């Protein structure tokens, strides 16, 4: 699989811009926070059961309440 521009942008955001807060027990979901505006972003791999390595990543904005409930921080 070759990373497209969207995958490259997500990789840049998570490695250079967003702050990793925590990872769920499975290791497949990561919670990030934008330090400039406080928004929470969940990194997930929607095709985890079908593709090796989970397939392409998705970065989904979630509310603080959703983040706290799901990741219990």
CHARMM-style PDB file with segment names, atoms N, HN, CA, C and O in Angstrom:
ATOM      1  N   UNK     1       0.842  -1.170   0.000  1.00  0.00      PROA
ATOM      2  CA  UNK     1       0.000   0.000   0.000  1.00  0.00      PROA
ATOM      3  C   UNK     1       0.896   1.244   0.000  1.00  0.00      PROA
ATOM      4  O   UNK     1       1.914   1.290   0.690  1.00  0.00      PROA
ATOM      5  N   UNK     2       0.505   2.229  -0.770  1.00  0.00      PROA
ATOM      6  HN  UNK     2      -0.323   2.191  -1.331  1.00  0.00      PROA
ATOM      7  CA  UNK     2       1.242   3.487  -0.858  1.00  0.00      PROA
ATOM      8  C   UNK     2       0.421   4.578  -0.186  1.00  0.00      PROA
ATOM      9  O   UNK     2      -0.773   4.726  -0.449  1.00  0.00      PROA
ATOM     10  N   UNK     3       1.074   5.339   0.683  1.00  0.00      PROA
ATOM     11  HN  UNK     3       2.043   5.219   0.897  1.00  0.00      PROA
ATOM     12  CA  UNK     3       0.383   6.413   1.400  1.00  0.00      PROA
ATOM     13  C   UNK     3       0.018   7.551   0.449  1.00  0.00      PROA
ATOM     14  O   UNK     3       0.858   8.032  -0.311  1.00  0.00      PROA
ATOM     15  N   UNK     4      -1.249   7.975   0.501  1.00  0.00      PROA
ATOM     16  HN  UNK     4      -1.932   7.584   1.118  1.00  0.00      PROA
ATOM     17  CA  UNK     4      -1.667   9.110  -0.300  1.00  0.00      PROA
ATOM     18  C   UNK     4      -1.435  10.399   0.504  1.00  0.00      PROA
ATOM     19  O   UNK     4      -0.904  10.353   1.613  1.00  0.00      PROA
ATOM     20  N   UNK     5      -1.830  11.534  -0.056  1.00  0.00      PROA
ATOM     21  HN  UNK     5      -2.261  11.572  -0.957  1.00  0.00      PROA
ATOM     22  CA  UNK     5      -1.595  12.824   0.603  1.00  0.00      PROA
ATOM     23  C   UNK     5      -2.291  12.920   1.954  1.00  0.00      PROA
ATOM     24  O   UNK     5      -1.758  13.514   2.890  1.00  0.00      PROA
ATOM     25  N   UNK     6      -3.492  12.330   2.055  1.00  0.00      PROA
ATOM     26  HN  UNK     6      -3.926  11.848   1.294  1.00  0.00      PROA
ATOM     27  CA  UNK     6      -4.216  12.368   3.319  1.00  0.00      PROA
ATOM     28  C   UNK     6      -3.471  11.575   4.394  1.00  0.00      PROA
ATOM     29  O   UNK     6      -3.363  12.036   5.530  1.00  0.00      PROA
ATOM     30  N   UNK     7      -2.963  10.405   4.058  1.00  0.00      PROA
ATOM     31  HN  UNK     7      -3.051  10.030   3.134  1.00  0.00      PROA
ATOM     32  CA  UNK     7      -2.190   9.606   5.011  1.00  0.00      PROA
ATOM     33  C   UNK     7      -0.924  10.343   5.443  1.00  0.00      PROA
ATOM     34  O   UNK     7      -0.557  10.329   6.618  1.00  0.00      PROA
ATOM     35  N   UNK     8      -0.276  10.974   4.502  1.00  0.00      PROA
ATOM     36  HN  UNK     8      -0.574  10.986   3.547  1.00  0.00      PROA
ATOM     37  CA  UNK     8       0.940  11.728   4.816  1.00  0.00      PROA
ATOM     38  C   UNK     8       0.632  12.894   5.746  1.00  0.00      PROA
ATOM     39  O   UNK     8       1.403  13.177   6.663  1.00  0.00      PROA
ATOM     40  N   UNK     9      -0.499  13.575   5.515  1.00  0.00      PROA
ATOM     41  HN  UNK     9      -1.125  13.345   4.770  1.00  0.00      PROA
ATOM     42  CA  UNK     9      -0.899  14.698   6.371  1.00  0.00      PROA
ATOM     43  C   UNK     9      -1.201  14.218   7.787  1.00  0.00      PROA
ATOM     44  O   UNK     9      -0.788  14.856   8.755  1.00  0.00      PROA
ATOM     45  N   UNK    10      -1.917  13.103   7.917  1.00  0.00      PROA
ATOM     46  HN  UNK    10      -2.253  12.585   7.130  1.00  0.00      PROA
ATOM     47  CA  UNK    10      -2.214  12.544   9.233  1.00  0.00      PROA
ATOM     48  C   UNK    10      -0.927  12.168   9.945  1.00  0.00      PROA
ATOM     49  O   UNK    10      -0.779  12.455  11.133  1.00  0.00      PROA
ATOM     50  N   UNK    11       0.004  11.535   9.253  1.00  0.00      PROA
ATOM     51  HN  UNK    11      -0.117  11.301   8.288  1.00  0.00      PROA
ATOM     52  CA  UNK    11       1.290  11.180   9.862  1.00  0.00      PROA
ATOM     53  C   UNK    11       2.031  12.424  10.334  1.00  0.00      PROA
ATOM     54  O   UNK    11       2.596  12.427  11.428  1.00  0.00      PROA
ATOM     55  N   UNK    12       2.038  13.479   9.526  1.00  0.00      PROA
ATOM     56  HN  UNK    12       1.580  13.477   8.637  1.00  0.00      PROA
ATOM     57  CA  UNK    12       2.715  14.717   9.930  1.00  0.00      PROA
ATOM     58  C   UNK    12       2.051  15.306  11.175  1.00  0.00      PROA
ATOM     59  O   UNK    12       2.734  15.702  12.120  1.00  0.00      PROA
ATOM     60  N   UNK    13       0.715  15.362  11.171  1.00  0.00      PROA
ATOM     61  HN  UNK    13       0.161  15.041  10.403  1.00  0.00      PROA
ATOM     62  CA  UNK    13      -0.005  15.929  12.320  1.00  0.00      PROA
ATOM     63  C   UNK    13       0.308  15.172  13.604  1.00  0.00      PROA
ATOM     64  O   UNK    13       0.587  15.790  14.631  1.00  0.00      PROA
ATOM     65  N   UNK    14       0.266  13.859  13.562  1.00  0.00      PROA
ATOM     66  HN  UNK    14       0.039  13.357  12.728  1.00  0.00      PROA
ATOM     67  CA  UNK    14       0.470  13.098  14.797  1.00  0.00      PROA
ATOM     68  C   UNK    14       1.933  13.048  15.234  1.00  0.00      PROA
ATOM     69  O   UNK    14       2.218  12.877  16.420  1.00  0.00      PROA
ATOM     70  N   UNK    15       2.856  13.195  14.295  1.00  0.00      PROA
ATOM     71  HN  UNK    15       2.625  13.334  13.332  1.00  0.00      PROA
ATOM     72  CA  UNK    15       4.278  13.146  14.656  1.00  0.00      PROA
ATOM     73  C   UNK    15       4.892  14.517  14.939  1.00  0.00      PROA
ATOM     74  O   UNK    15       5.929  14.605  15.597  1.00  0.00      PROA
ATOM     75  N   UNK    16       4.261  15.587  14.447  1.00  0.00      PROA
ATOM     76  HN  UNK    16       3.419  15.516  13.912  1.00  0.00      PROA
ATOM     77  CA  UNK    16       4.888  16.908  14.544  1.00  0.00      PROA
ATOM     78  C   UNK    16       4.021  17.981  15.183  1.00  0.00      PROA
ATOM     79  O   UNK    16       4.536  19.028  15.574  1.00  0.00      PROA
ATOM     80  N   UNK    17       2.728  17.749  15.299  1.00  0.00      PROA
ATOM     81  HN  UNK    17       2.310  16.899  14.981  1.00  0.00      PROA
ATOM     82  CA  UNK    17       1.860  18.830  15.731  1.00  0.00      PROA
ATOM     83  C   UNK    17       0.970  18.465  16.918  1.00  0.00      PROA
ATOM     84  O   UNK    17       0.943  19.189  17.914  1.00  0.00      PROA
ATOM     85  N   UNK    18       0.255  17.367  16.826  1.00  0.00      PROA
ATOM     86  HN  UNK    18       0.278  16.779  16.017  1.00  0.00      PROA
ATOM     87  CA  UNK    18      -0.667  16.981  17.887  1.00  0.00      PROA
ATOM     88  C   UNK    18       0.072  16.330  19.054  1.00  0.00      PROA
ATOM     89  O   UNK    18       1.124  15.717  18.878  1.00  0.00      PROA
ATOM     90  N   UNK    19      -0.502  16.478  20.247  1.00  0.00      PROA
ATOM     91  HN  UNK    19      -1.357  16.977  20.389  1.00  0.00      PROA
ATOM     92  CA  UNK    19       0.085  15.896  21.451  1.00  0.00      PROA
ATOM     93  C   UNK    19      -0.643  14.586  21.767  1.00  0.00      PROA
ATOM     94  O   UNK    19      -1.863  14.576  21.931  1.00  0.00      PROA
ATOM     95  N   UNK    20       0.105  13.488  21.851  1.00  0.00      PROA
ATOM     96  HN  UNK    20       1.096  13.497  21.718  1.00  0.00      PROA
ATOM     97  CA  UNK    20      -0.486  12.204  22.210  1.00  0.00      PROA
ATOM     98  C   UNK    20      -0.883  12.240  23.674  1.00  0.00      PROA
ATOM     99  O   UNK    20      -0.059  12.539  24.538  1.00  0.00      PROA
ATOM    100  N   UNK    21      -2.155  11.934  23.958  1.00  0.00      PROA
ATOM    101  HN  UNK    21      -2.824  11.691  23.256  1.00  0.00      PROA
ATOM    102  CA  UNK    21      -2.653  11.916  25.328  1.00  0.00      PROA
ATOM    103  C   UNK    21      -2.613  10.500  25.888  1.00  0.00      PROA
ATOM    104  O   UNK    21      -2.069  10.271  26.968  1.00  0.00      PROA
ATOM    105  N   UNK    22      -3.188   9.551  25.155  1.00  0.00      PROA
ATOM    106  HN  UNK    22      -3.630   9.737  24.278  1.00  0.00      PROA
ATOM    107  CA  UNK    22      -3.228   8.169  25.626  1.00  0.00      PROA
ATOM    108  C   UNK    22      -3.588   7.232  24.480  1.00  0.00      PROA
ATOM    109  O   UNK    22      -3.992   7.666  23.401  1.00  0.00      PROA
ATOM    110  N   UNK    23      -3.434   5.955  24.737  1.00  0.00      PROA
ATOM    111  HN  UNK    23      -3.106   5.603  25.613  1.00  0.00      PROA
ATOM    112  CA  UNK    23      -3.792   4.896  23.796  1.00  0.00      PROA
ATOM    113  C   UNK    23      -4.733   3.937  24.507  1.00  0.00      PROA
ATOM    114  O   UNK    23      -4.560   3.677  25.698  1.00  0.00      PROA
ATOM    115  N   UNK    24      -5.722   3.409  23.803  1.00  0.00      PROA
ATOM    116  HN  UNK    24      -5.862   3.620  22.836  1.00  0.00      PROA
ATOM    117  CA  UNK    24      -6.645   2.472  24.445  1.00  0.00      PROA
ATOM    118  C   UNK    24      -5.951   1.130  24.682  1.00  0.00      PROA
ATOM    119  O   UNK    24      -4.823   0.910  24.243  1.00  0.00      PROA
ATOM    120  N   UNK    25      -6.648   0.246  25.382  1.00  0.00      PROA
ATOM    121  HN  UNK    25      -7.565   0.424  25.739  1.00  0.00      PROA
ATOM    122  CA  UNK    25      -6.063  -1.045  25.758  1.00  0.00      PROA
ATOM    123  C   UNK    25      -5.682  -1.899  24.555  1.00  0.00      PROA
ATOM    124  O   UNK    25      -4.731  -2.677  24.625  1.00  0.00      PROA
ATOM    125  N   UNK    26      -6.414  -1.762  23.455  1.00  0.00      PROA
ATOM    126  HN  UNK    26      -7.187  -1.130  23.399  1.00  0.00      PROA
ATOM    127  CA  UNK    26      -6.123  -2.576  22.275  1.00  0.00      PROA
ATOM    128  C   UNK    26      -4.875  -2.099  21.534  1.00  0.00      PROA
ATOM    129  O   UNK    26      -4.245  -2.863  20.803  1.00  0.00      PROA
ATOM    130  N   UNK    27      -4.532  -0.838  21.729  1.00  0.00      PROA
ATOM    131  HN  UNK    27      -5.044  -0.218  22.323  1.00  0.00      PROA
ATOM    132  CA  UNK    27      -3.400  -0.261  21.017  1.00  0.00      PROA
ATOM    133  C   UNK    27      -3.755   0.273  19.642  1.00  0.00      PROA
ATOM    134  O   UNK    27      -2.890   0.808  18.948  1.00  0.00      PROA
ATOM    135  N   UNK    28      -5.017   0.138  19.234  1.00  0.00      PROA
ATOM    136  HN  UNK    28      -5.719  -0.297  19.798  1.00  0.00      PROA
ATOM    137  CA  UNK    28      -5.439   0.568  17.899  1.00  0.00      PROA
ATOM    138  C   UNK    28      -6.033   1.967  17.873  1.00  0.00      PROA
ATOM    139  O   UNK    28      -6.137   2.564  16.801  1.00  0.00      PROA
ATOM    140  N   UNK    29      -6.424   2.503  19.018  1.00  0.00      PROA
ATOM    141  HN  UNK    29      -6.340   2.018  19.888  1.00  0.00      PROA
ATOM    142  CA  UNK    29      -6.990   3.850  19.083  1.00  0.00      PROA
ATOM    143  C   UNK    29      -6.071   4.740  19.901  1.00  0.00      PROA
ATOM    144  O   UNK    29      -5.672   4.389  21.011  1.00  0.00      PROA
ATOM    145  N   UNK    30      -5.743   5.883  19.346  1.00  0.00      PROA
ATOM    146  HN  UNK    30      -6.066   6.168  18.443  1.00  0.00      PROA
ATOM    147  CA  UNK    30      -4.895   6.848  20.039  1.00  0.00      PROA
ATOM    148  C   UNK    30      -5.639   8.167  20.147  1.00  0.00      PROA
ATOM    149  O   UNK    30      -6.295   8.606  19.203  1.00  0.00      PROA
ATOM    150  N   UNK    31      -5.528   8.790  21.310  1.00  0.00      PROA
ATOM    151  HN  UNK    31      -4.995   8.434  22.077  1.00  0.00      PROA
ATOM    152  CA  UNK    31      -6.158  10.078  21.536  1.00  0.00      PROA
ATOM    153  C   UNK    31      -5.091  11.166  21.506  1.00  0.00      PROA
ATOM    154  O   UNK    31      -4.084  11.085  22.210  1.00  0.00      PROA
ATOM    155  N   UNK    32      -5.327  12.182  20.684  1.00  0.00      PROA
ATOM    156  HN  UNK    32      -6.145  12.248  20.113  1.00  0.00      PROA
ATOM    157  CA  UNK    32      -4.421  13.317  20.557  1.00  0.00      PROA
ATOM    158  C   UNK    32      -5.156  14.595  20.926  1.00  0.00      PROA
ATOM    159  O   UNK    32      -6.386  14.646  20.901  1.00  0.00      PROA
ATOM    160  N   UNK    33      -4.390  15.626  21.271  1.00  0.00      PROA
ATOM    161  HN  UNK    33      -3.391  15.583  21.292  1.00  0.00      PROA
ATOM    162  CA  UNK    33      -4.965  16.931  21.583  1.00  0.00      PROA
ATOM    163  C   UNK    33      -4.205  17.993  20.803  1.00  0.00      PROA
ATOM    164  O   UNK    33      -2.978  17.963  20.709  1.00  0.00      PROA
ATOM    165  N   UNK    34      -4.954  18.923  20.253  1.00  0.00      PROA
ATOM    166  HN  UNK    34      -5.951  18.947  20.330  1.00  0.00      PROA
ATOM    167  CA  UNK    34      -4.377  20.083  19.576  1.00  0.00      PROA
ATOM    168  C   UNK    34      -4.074  21.115  20.660  1.00  0.00      PROA
ATOM    169  O   UNK    34      -4.997  21.626  21.295  1.00  0.00      PROA
ATOM    170  N   UNK    35      -2.820  21.422  20.878  1.00  0.00      PROA
ATOM    171  HN  UNK    35      -2.071  21.006  20.363  1.00  0.00      PROA
ATOM    172  CA  UNK    35      -2.449  22.328  21.966  1.00  0.00      PROA
ATOM    173  C   UNK    35      -2.858  23.772  21.698  1.00  0.00      PROA
ATOM    174  O   UNK    35      -2.917  24.574  22.630  1.00  0.00      PROA
ATOM    175  N   UNK    36      -3.139  24.114  20.458  1.00  0.00      PROA
ATOM    176  HN  UNK    36      -3.091  23.462  19.701  1.00  0.00      PROA
ATOM    177  CA  UNK    36      -3.547  25.484  20.146  1.00  0.00      PROA
ATOM    178  C   UNK    36      -5.011  25.751  20.457  1.00  0.00      PROA
ATOM    179  O   UNK    36      -5.343  26.809  20.991  1.00  0.00      PROA
ATOM    180  N   UNK    37      -5.890  24.811  20.133  1.00  0.00      PROA
ATOM    181  HN  UNK    37      -5.620  23.951  19.699  1.00  0.00      PROA
ATOM    182  CA  UNK    37      -7.315  25.075  20.343  1.00  0.00      PROA
ATOM    183  C   UNK    37      -7.986  24.089  21.300  1.00  0.00      PROA
ATOM    184  O   UNK    37      -9.176  24.224  21.586  1.00  0.00      PROA
ATOM    185  N   UNK    38      -7.244  23.107  21.794  1.00  0.00      PROA
ATOM    186  HN  UNK    38      -6.278  22.998  21.561  1.00  0.00      PROA
ATOM    187  CA  UNK    38      -7.766  22.185  22.792  1.00  0.00      PROA
ATOM    188  C   UNK    38      -8.647  21.071  22.258  1.00  0.00      PROA
ATOM    189  O   UNK    38      -9.153  20.264  23.038  1.00  0.00      PROA
ATOM    190  N   UNK    39      -8.844  21.005  20.944  1.00  0.00      PROA
ATOM    191  HN  UNK    39      -8.433  21.661  20.311  1.00  0.00      PROA
ATOM    192  CA  UNK    39      -9.687  19.943  20.390  1.00  0.00      PROA
ATOM    193  C   UNK    39      -9.009  18.583  20.532  1.00  0.00      PROA
ATOM    194  O   UNK    39      -7.783  18.468  20.516  1.00  0.00      PROA
ATOM    195  N   UNK    40      -9.851  17.555  20.673  1.00  0.00      PROA
ATOM    196  HN  UNK    40     -10.846  17.648  20.686  1.00  0.00      PROA
ATOM    197  CA  UNK    40      -9.369  16.184  20.781  1.00  0.00      PROA
ATOM    198  C   UNK    40      -9.575  15.467  19.459  1.00  0.00      PROA
ATOM    199  O   UNK    40     -10.587  15.651  18.782  1.00  0.00      PROA
ATOM    200  N   UNK    41      -8.590  14.643  19.106  1.00  0.00      PROA
ATOM    201  HN  UNK    41      -7.768  14.494  19.656  1.00  0.00      PROA
ATOM    202  CA  UNK    41      -8.607  13.892  17.854  1.00  0.00      PROA
ATOM    203  C   UNK    41      -8.303  12.433  18.151  1.00  0.00      PROA
ATOM    204  O   UNK    41      -7.370  12.116  18.888  1.00  0.00      PROA
ATOM    205  N   UNK    42      -9.100  11.555  17.571  1.00  0.00      PROA
ATOM    206  HN  UNK    42      -9.858  11.813  16.972  1.00  0.00      PROA
ATOM    207  CA  UNK    42      -8.881  10.121  17.733  1.00  0.00      PROA
ATOM    208  C   UNK    42      -8.310   9.552  16.443  1.00  0.00      PROA
ATOM    209  O   UNK    42      -8.892   9.695  15.368  1.00  0.00      PROA
ATOM    210  N   UNK    43      -7.167   8.908  16.573  1.00  0.00      PROA
ATOM    211  HN  UNK    43      -6.694   8.792  17.446  1.00  0.00      PROA
ATOM    212  CA  UNK    43      -6.561   8.210  15.435  1.00  0.00      PROA
ATOM    213  C   UNK    43      -7.068   6.780  15.466  1.00  0.00      PROA
ATOM    214  O   UNK    43      -6.941   6.083  16.473  1.00  0.00      PROA
ATOM    215  N   UNK    44      -7.642   6.353  14.355  1.00  0.00      PROA
ATOM    216  HN  UNK    44      -7.745   6.919  13.537  1.00  0.00      PROA
ATOM    217  CA  UNK    44      -8.152   4.991  14.275  1.00  0.00      PROA
ATOM    218  C   UNK    44      -7.859   4.408  12.903  1.00  0.00      PROA
ATOM    219  O   UNK    44      -7.563   5.122  11.945  1.00  0.00      PROA
ATOM    220  N   UNK    45      -7.951   3.106  12.844  1.00  0.00      PROA
ATOM    221  HN  UNK    45      -8.192   2.526  13.622  1.00  0.00      PROA
ATOM    222  CA  UNK    45      -7.733   2.379  11.598  1.00  0.00      PROA
ATOM    223  C   UNK    45      -9.014   1.621  11.303  1.00  0.00      PROA
ATOM    224  O   UNK    45      -9.256   0.555  11.869  1.00  0.00      PROA
ATOM    225  N   UNK    46      -9.831   2.166  10.423  1.00  0.00      PROA
ATOM    226  HN  UNK    46      -9.635   3.032   9.963  1.00  0.00      PROA
ATOM    227  CA  UNK    46     -11.180   1.660  10.190  1.00  0.00      PROA
ATOM    228  C   UNK    46     -11.226   0.285   9.549  1.00  0.00      PROA
ATOM    229  O   UNK    46     -12.253  -0.389   9.620  1.00  0.00      PROA
ATOM    230  N   UNK    47     -10.156  -0.141   8.936  1.00  0.00      PROA
ATOM    231  HN  UNK    47      -9.321   0.407   8.879  1.00  0.00      PROA
ATOM    232  CA  UNK    47     -10.144  -1.433   8.245  1.00  0.00      PROA
ATOM    233  C   UNK    47      -9.258  -2.437   8.963  1.00  0.00      PROA
ATOM    234  O   UNK    47      -8.644  -3.298   8.332  1.00  0.00      PROA
ATOM    235  N   UNK    48      -9.192  -2.324  10.288  1.00  0.00      PROA
ATOM    236  HN  UNK    48      -9.691  -1.625  10.800  1.00  0.00      PROA
ATOM    237  CA  UNK    48      -8.315  -3.176  11.089  1.00  0.00      PROA
ATOM    238  C   UNK    48      -8.529  -4.660  10.900  1.00  0.00      PROA
ATOM    239  O   UNK    48      -7.569  -5.430  10.945  1.00  0.00      PROA
ATOM    240  N   UNK    49      -9.764  -5.083  10.690  1.00  0.00      PROA
ATOM    241  HN  UNK    49     -10.544  -4.459  10.654  1.00  0.00      PROA
ATOM    242  CA  UNK    49     -10.039  -6.499  10.532  1.00  0.00      PROA
ATOM    243  C   UNK    49      -9.840  -7.009   9.128  1.00  0.00      PROA
ATOM    244  O   UNK    49      -9.812  -8.219   8.903  1.00  0.00      PROA
ATOM    245  N   UNK    50      -9.700  -6.090   8.165  1.00  0.00      PROA
ATOM    246  HN  UNK    50      -9.724  -5.107   8.347  1.00  0.00      PROA
ATOM    247  CA  UNK    50      -9.645  -6.509   6.769  1.00  0.00      PROA
ATOM    248  C   UNK    50      -8.283  -6.307   6.117  1.00  0.00      PROA
ATOM    249  O   UNK    50      -7.952  -6.988   5.147  1.00  0.00      PROA
ATOM    250  N   UNK    51      -7.490  -5.375   6.644  1.00  0.00      PROA
ATOM    251  HN  UNK    51      -7.759  -4.821   7.432  1.00  0.00      PROA
ATOM    252  CA  UNK    51      -6.230  -5.045   5.977  1.00  0.00      PROA
ATOM    253  C   UNK    51      -5.063  -5.182   6.949  1.00  0.00      PROA
ATOM    254  O   UNK    51      -5.191  -4.871   8.134  1.00  0.00      PROA
ATOM    255  N   UNK    52      -3.943  -5.643   6.446  1.00  0.00      PROA
ATOM    256  HN  UNK    52      -3.840  -5.895   5.484  1.00  0.00      PROA
ATOM    257  CA  UNK    52      -2.733  -5.763   7.244  1.00  0.00      PROA
ATOM    258  C   UNK    52      -2.338  -4.386   7.777  1.00  0.00      PROA
ATOM    259  O   UNK    52      -2.305  -3.412   7.025  1.00  0.00      PROA
ATOM    260  N   UNK    53      -2.044  -4.308   9.052  1.00  0.00      PROA
ATOM    261  HN  UNK    53      -2.071  -5.099   9.663  1.00  0.00      PROA
ATOM    262  CA  UNK    53      -1.650  -3.042   9.660  1.00  0.00      PROA
ATOM    263  C   UNK    53      -2.817  -2.092   9.893  1.00  0.00      PROA
ATOM    264  O   UNK    53      -2.612  -0.943  10.285  1.00  0.00      PROA
ATOM    265  N   UNK    54      -4.035  -2.560   9.656  1.00  0.00      PROA
ATOM    266  HN  UNK    54      -4.202  -3.493   9.338  1.00  0.00      PROA
ATOM    267  CA  UNK    54      -5.206  -1.737   9.907  1.00  0.00      PROA
ATOM    268  C   UNK    54      -5.646  -0.875   8.755  1.00  0.00      PROA
ATOM    269  O   UNK    54      -6.696  -0.237   8.823  1.00  0.00      PROA
ATOM    270  N   UNK    55      -4.857  -0.843   7.690  1.00  0.00      PROA
ATOM    271  HN  UNK    55      -4.003  -1.362   7.635  1.00  0.00      PROA
ATOM    272  CA  UNK    55      -5.209  -0.004   6.553  1.00  0.00      PROA
ATOM    273  C   UNK    55      -4.861   1.448   6.806  1.00  0.00      PROA
ATOM    274  O   UNK    55      -4.080   1.754   7.707  1.00  0.00      PROA
ATOM    275  N   UNK    56      -5.433   2.344   6.018  1.00  0.00      PROA
ATOM    276  HN  UNK    56      -6.067   2.095   5.286  1.00  0.00      PROA
ATOM    277  CA  UNK    56      -5.102   3.757   6.159  1.00  0.00      PROA
ATOM    278  C   UNK    56      -5.672   4.341   7.456  1.00  0.00      PROA
ATOM    279  O   UNK    56      -6.733   3.921   7.917  1.00  0.00      PROA
ATOM    280  N   UNK    57      -4.965   5.305   8.036  1.00  0.00      PROA
ATOM    281  HN  UNK    57      -4.103   5.646   7.662  1.00  0.00      PROA
ATOM    282  CA  UNK    57      -5.433   5.910   9.283  1.00  0.00      PROA
ATOM    283  C   UNK    57      -6.540   6.926   9.030  1.00  0.00      PROA
ATOM    284  O   UNK    57      -6.644   7.502   7.947  1.00  0.00      PROA
ATOM    285  N   UNK    58      -7.365   7.132  10.057  1.00  0.00      PROA
ATOM    286  HN  UNK    58      -7.280   6.664  10.937  1.00  0.00      PROA
ATOM    287  CA  UNK    58      -8.373   8.187  10.058  1.00  0.00      PROA
ATOM    288  C   UNK    58      -8.173   9.008  11.318  1.00  0.00      PROA
ATOM    289  O   UNK    58      -7.888   8.463  12.385  1.00  0.00      PROA
ATOM    290  N   UNK    59      -8.318  10.283  11.199  1.00  0.00      PROA
ATOM    291  HN  UNK    59      -8.550  10.727  10.333  1.00  0.00      PROA
ATOM    292  CA  UNK    59      -8.203  11.189  12.340  1.00  0.00      PROA
ATOM    293  C   UNK    59      -9.562  11.855  12.493  1.00  0.00      PROA
ATOM    294  O   UNK    59      -9.982  12.635  11.638  1.00  0.00      PROA
ATOM    295  N   UNK    60     -10.251  11.539  13.599  1.00  0.00      PROA
ATOM    296  HN  UNK    60      -9.910  10.906  14.294  1.00  0.00      PROA
ATOM    297  CA  UNK    60     -11.622  11.976  13.821  1.00  0.00      PROA
ATOM    298  C   UNK    60     -11.669  12.902  15.036  1.00  0.00      PROA
ATOM    299  O   UNK    60     -11.151  12.553  16.096  1.00  0.00      PROA
ATOM    300  N   UNK    61     -12.289  14.084  14.891  1.00  0.00      PROA
ATOM    301  HN  UNK    61     -12.710  14.367  14.029  1.00  0.00      PROA
ATOM    302  CA  UNK    61     -12.429  14.979  16.019  1.00  0.00      PROA
ATOM    303  C   UNK    61     -13.546  14.454  16.929  1.00  0.00      PROA
ATOM    304  O   UNK    61     -14.630  14.104  16.462  1.00  0.00      PROA
ATOM    305  N   UNK    62     -13.261  14.405  18.244  1.00  0.00      PROA
ATOM    306  HN  UNK    62     -12.380  14.689  18.623  1.00  0.00      PROA
ATOM    307  CA  UNK    62     -14.267  14.003  19.220  1.00  0.00      PROA
ATOM    308  C   UNK    62     -14.319  15.055  20.328  1.00  0.00      PROA
ATOM    309  O   UNK    62     -13.364  15.804  20.535  1.00  0.00      PROA
ATOM    310  N   UNK    63     -15.435  15.098  21.027  1.00  0.00      PROA
ATOM    311  HN  UNK    63     -16.211  14.490  20.859  1.00  0.00      PROA
ATOM    312  CA  UNK    63     -15.593  16.079  22.103  1.00  0.00      PROA
ATOM    313  C   UNK    63     -14.760  15.678  23.318  1.00  0.00      PROA
ATOM    314  O   UNK    63     -14.332  14.531  23.445  1.00  0.00      PROA
ATOM    315  N   UNK    64     -14.542  16.630  24.193  1.00  0.00      PROA
ATOM    316  HN  UNK    64     -14.890  17.562  24.090  1.00  0.00      PROA
ATOM    317  CA  UNK    64     -13.816  16.331  25.431  1.00  0.00      PROA
ATOM    318  C   UNK    64     -14.578  15.291  26.254  1.00  0.00      PROA
ATOM    319  O   UNK    64     -13.968  14.404  26.850  1.00  0.00      PROA
ATOM    320  N   UNK    65     -15.902  15.396  26.289  1.00  0.00      PROA
ATOM    321  HN  UNK    65     -16.398  16.117  25.804  1.00  0.00      PROA
ATOM    322  CA  UNK    65     -16.708  14.437  27.039  1.00  0.00      PROA
ATOM    323  C   UNK    65     -16.552  13.019  26.472  1.00  0.00      PROA
ATOM    324  O   UNK    65     -16.413  12.057  27.227  1.00  0.00      PROA
ATOM    325  N   UNK    66     -16.577  12.900  25.148  1.00  0.00      PROA
ATOM    326  HN  UNK    66     -16.690  13.681  24.535  1.00  0.00      PROA
ATOM    327  CA  UNK    66     -16.375  11.587  24.520  1.00  0.00      PROA
ATOM    328  C   UNK    66     -14.980  11.052  24.829  1.00  0.00      PROA
ATOM    329  O   UNK    66     -14.814   9.868  25.123  1.00  0.00      PROA
ATOM    330  N   UNK    67     -13.992  11.920  24.763  1.00  0.00      PROA
ATOM    331  HN  UNK    67     -14.128  12.882  24.524  1.00  0.00      PROA
ATOM    332  CA  UNK    67     -12.612  11.517  25.026  1.00  0.00      PROA
ATOM    333  C   UNK    67     -12.452  11.009  26.455  1.00  0.00      PROA
ATOM    334  O   UNK    67     -11.849   9.961  26.686  1.00  0.00      PROA
ATOM    335  N   UNK    68     -12.996  11.757  27.407  1.00  0.00      PROA
ATOM    336  HN  UNK    68     -13.486  12.609  27.220  1.00  0.00      PROA
ATOM    337  CA  UNK    68     -12.877  11.370  28.824  1.00  0.00      PROA
ATOM    338  C   UNK    68     -13.634  10.062  29.115  1.00  0.00      PROA
ATOM    339  O   UNK    68     -13.163   9.229  29.890  1.00  0.00      PROA
ATOM    340  N   UNK    69     -14.792   9.892  28.496  1.00  0.00      PROA
ATOM    341  HN  UNK    69     -15.174  10.568  27.867  1.00  0.00      PROA
ATOM    342  CA  UNK    69     -15.572   8.675  28.710  1.00  0.00      PROA
ATOM    343  C   UNK    69     -14.887   7.452  28.095  1.00  0.00      PROA
ATOM    344  O   UNK    69     -14.841   6.389  28.715  1.00  0.00      PROA
ATOM    345  N   UNK    70     -14.367   7.599  26.904  1.00  0.00      PROA
ATOM    346  HN  UNK    70     -14.405   8.462  26.401  1.00  0.00      PROA
ATOM    347  CA  UNK    70     -13.770   6.459  26.211  1.00  0.00      PROA
ATOM    348  C   UNK    70     -12.398   6.103  26.749  1.00  0.00      PROA
ATOM    349  O   UNK    70     -12.067   4.922  26.859  1.00  0.00      PROA
ATOM    350  N   UNK    71     -11.587   7.107  27.089  1.00  0.00      PROA
ATOM    351  HN  UNK    71     -11.855   8.066  27.000  1.00  0.00      PROA
ATOM    352  CA  UNK    71     -10.202   6.842  27.493  1.00  0.00      PROA
ATOM    353  C   UNK    71      -9.990   6.943  29.002  1.00  0.00      PROA
ATOM    354  O   UNK    71      -8.917   6.612  29.505  1.00  0.00      PROA
ATOM    355  N   UNK    72     -11.008   7.398  29.719  1.00  0.00      PROA
ATOM    356  HN  UNK    72     -11.880   7.668  29.310  1.00  0.00      PROA
ATOM    357  CA  UNK    72     -10.980   7.466  31.176  1.00  0.00      PROA
ATOM    358  C   UNK    72      -9.727   8.157  31.714  1.00  0.00      PROA
ATOM    359  O   UNK    72      -8.994   7.596  32.528  1.00  0.00      PROA
ATOM    360  N   UNK    73      -9.499   9.374  31.249  1.00  0.00      PROA
ATOM    361  HN  UNK    73     -10.094   9.830  30.587  1.00  0.00      PROA
ATOM    362  CA  UNK    73      -8.353  10.141  31.769  1.00  0.00      PROA
ATOM    363  C   UNK    73      -8.834  11.345  32.533  1.00  0.00      PROA
ATOM    364  OT1 UNK    73      -8.023  12.114  33.048  1.00  0.00      PROA
TER     365      UNK     73
END
